Amino acid sequence: MRQVVMYGPGDVRVEQRDDPRILENTDAIIRLAATSICGSDLWRYRGTEPVDHQVMGHEYVGVVEEVGSEVRTVKVGDFVIGSFWASDNTCDICRAGYQAYCVHRVLMGTIGTQSELARIPLADGTLVATPGHPDAQLIPSLMAASDVLGTGWFAAVAAEAGPGKTVAVVGDGAVGLLGVLAARELGAERIIAFSRHADRQALAREFGATDIVEERGDAGVARVKELTDGLGAHSVIEAVGTQEAMMQAIHSTRPGGHVGFVGVSHDVAIPGDALFMAGIHLHGGPAPVREYLPELIQLIWDRRIDPGKVFDLTLPLDRAAEGYQAMDQRTAIKVLLTL
């Protein structure tokens, strides 16, 4: 099969690799219908995280080709979606709705899903079948549900977005934009999106943003305060993972408000005195996407939401290196790789 391998920073190749095999009785093998490049993949591409001949990808949709002897909830021929964490969905942590912290979890990025075929561990707990085989136009949206939609949704839930709330979103990548969509679907009254890019601003408004703030840092905080009678937002989504973004999120939140942080943290350190005096709630981390997949799949299937619009560049798998370059240079929000 063909698979994307990152040899080192900026060095992305598509290679022929052995087809995956069933290793555990709880595994499934899927043939991917599509995969994608995640903003978190760019940390390695840019050399912020170490990388050496790493198979890439953790977002996936496709058709089940083979199942282990203990797999019961999906079958050969099902069109399925899974999360970037494989989970059994039965342990105490999973049953509490935090499958990203399953006691048996497996990070799909270590297996790599930017490929033609993929082995999915813990298939019963990880994979969710769609009501049928989707039309081609639904595949980008179902692909988004595998990570960025579920992550944006979790961020909005963690921030307690809902009716009567003002929500601010720090980050205009795919996760931030889908955090806007999630906040709208959860009933937020007002949604403030931080963005300096016209194309991302337009998509944020399409997804439900009522206000756009181009300022960052202290100036961005001041603008949010100005828009909220000096109080700050009830709910703030942090979808970047940098020190500036985290502090911008915290300071944009009113006392008693909630921050949902899902940006992959890099060198973020919150000063204790600033946190102590803020009077806010912090909740986040790797999103338990599996918790939300059934609901999100149904919303997409019923054409109530169209999160696939975050994919503004589609390339065949063989051109994955171009996709990485486009996202690195911010000429694409998110890249869909077709097979």
Buried (B, 14 or more C-beta within 10 A) or exposed (E): BBBBBBEBBBEBEBEEBEEBEBEBEBBBBBBBBBBBBBBBBBBBBEEEBEBEEBBBBBBBBBBBBBBBEEBEBBEEEBBBBBBBBBBBBBBEBBEEEBBBBBEBBBEBBEBBBBBBBBBBBBBBBBBBBBEEEBEEEBBBBBBBBBBBBBBBBBBBBBBBBBEEBBBBBBBBBBBBBBBBBBBBBBEBBBBBBBBEEEBBBEBBBEBBBBBBBEBBEEEBBBBBBEBBEEBBBBBBBBBBBBBBBBBBBBBBBBEEBBBBBBBBBEEBEEEEEEEEEBEBBBBBBBBBBBBBBEEBBEBBBEEEBBBBBBBBBBBEBEBBBBBBBBBBEEEBBBBBBBB
